[in-house]
Amino acid sequence: MPELILTPGAVTLDDLEHVWRQGLAVRLDDSARAGIAASAERVAAAAAGDAPVYGVNTGFGKLASVRIAPADTATLQRNLILSHCCGVGEPIEEPTVRLVMALKLLSLGRGASGVRPVLVELIEAMLARRVTPVIPAQGSVGASGDLAPLAHMAAVMLGEGRATHEGREMSGAEALAAAGLTPLTLAAKEGLALINGTQVSTAFALVGLFDGFRAARAALVASAMSTDAIMGSTAPFLDEIHTLRGHRGQIVAARTIRALMDGSAIRESHRQGDTRVQDPYCIRCQPQVTGACLDLLWQAAATLRIEANAATDNPLVLTEADVIVSGGNFHAEPVAFAADQIALALSEIGAISQRRIAMMVDPVMSFGLPPFLTPDPGLNSGLMIAEVTSAALMSENKHLANPCSTDSTPTSANQEDHVSMAAHGARRLKRMNANLAHIVGIEAICAATGIEARAPLPTSAPLQAAVARLRQEVAPLGQDRYLAPDLVAAAGLVAADALAQAAGGLLDEVRA
């Protein structure tokens, strides 16, 4: 299996996207090994000493005042994992679980968690030999770490729980044995190090971010197609307008749309004699709206890159200061905010896309396109209900975009009295991206149909390439037909980044 070597503290989002999309194995750079070993030695010394150290020789949470005898260290850690396996719901998809495991490696690799090198090596081996824990998706409130889901990951390392090996589900013990691996007996603090941390929330958010950028790229292509289809003006995309305001996303969005439309004969045909002074906002304000969404995605990306490289368990071993201290790095508030930002961006990209769809199917607004983009309206309904579907999905995403980070609730006998709700705030992004891919796919179908209705005038070369790629999956609309597969195919092109890639390298700036 292909392997990616990662250096804790210096991993890029590109690295993590490759891990997720390509199923790569992950191994920590050898430079991390000494720090891991040093922190484990410090914890072992604390476990053998008399001073109380949270999670090393004490109970957990509200039970932190209960002292644990050295002979019970392994039992304490094992009990912690098993008692916290309280996740419910559908299993997290295997690629995302593997990303969770890679993120856990990066956190442990910072050398502040006190785990032995053998524990890190087991996670690396599980990734290399395709032993993937079955982790229920629900149960984390995003504070004190993603406790329940990470416990399900850790349980497999003990030979408990459920896992898949080479895609076949079995018990954790059977999966390890099938891969030639031995279950681990946890040492002091190791169970706590495994389940404290934001890796599940961060993985969900990263997946939402990666797919969100693909949707944004496709939306820029589809919006340029729509602008040409309705014979919209390119004057609002002049660079001088956007540099006067100064927002990076707005400048990039305008520049991208200009480049996509450059050379369109459709555009040139109506520069003179067009009585329209201004296009509706869904055309004229594309850079301001989509660009602001890009800025949100980039801000979230910066937060998630930092979080992916962070040590987020508790307590942390500060080897240079020779202390073990309790803190709160497990609180996923930064991830919760990033997830909310991504959700807002996804919702707004879809909202303005849906208005362009509505414009194109409306004979009053589409400037000469046939009603509902059918060549024989009346007998045929064309794309009438495809627009309705896009409206339903847009509305659903608006509801899903409501913030989760503000919805704290006390847990664990009020010891954990403020929580982030990052896990489900980030988990919803998958559903939102699926909805958005369908919205943008429907826009691409409508826009391609509109462009073809302007024949013999051709659109620009990049947009011709995008239309041609769409037509490989979705045939032109003549008489009414069963349309659902076409919508699925178009959404698949958005999710696969195919429309953006067809347009060449014009969207290279629009990425994490």
Buried (B, 14 or more C-beta within 10 A) or exposed (E): EEEBEBBBBEBEBEBBBBBBEEBBBBBBEEEBBEBBBBBBBBBBBBBEEEEBBBBBBBBBBEEBEEEBEEEEBBEBBBBBBBEBBBBEEEBBBBBBBBBBBBBBBBBBBBBBBBBBBBBBBBBBBBBBBBBBBBBBBBBBBBBBBBBBBBBBBBBBBBBBBBBBBEEEEBBBBBBBBBBEBEBBEBBBBBBBBBBBBBBBBBBBBBBBBBBBBBBBBBBBBBBBBBBBBBBBBBEBBEEEBBEEEEBEBBBBBBBBBBBBBBBBEBBEEBEEEEEEEEBBEBBBBBBBBBBBBBBBBBBBBEBBBEBBBBBBBBBBBBBEEEEBEEEEBBBBBBBBBBBBBBBBBBBBBBBBBBBBBBBBBBBEBBBEBBBBBBEEBEEBBBBBEBBEBBBBBBBBBBEBBBBBBEBBEEBBEEEBEEBBBBBBBBBBBBBBBBBBBBBBBBBBBBBBBBBBBBEEBBBBBBBBBBBEBBEEBBEEBEEBEEBEEBBBBBBBBBBEBBBBBBBBEBBEBBBB
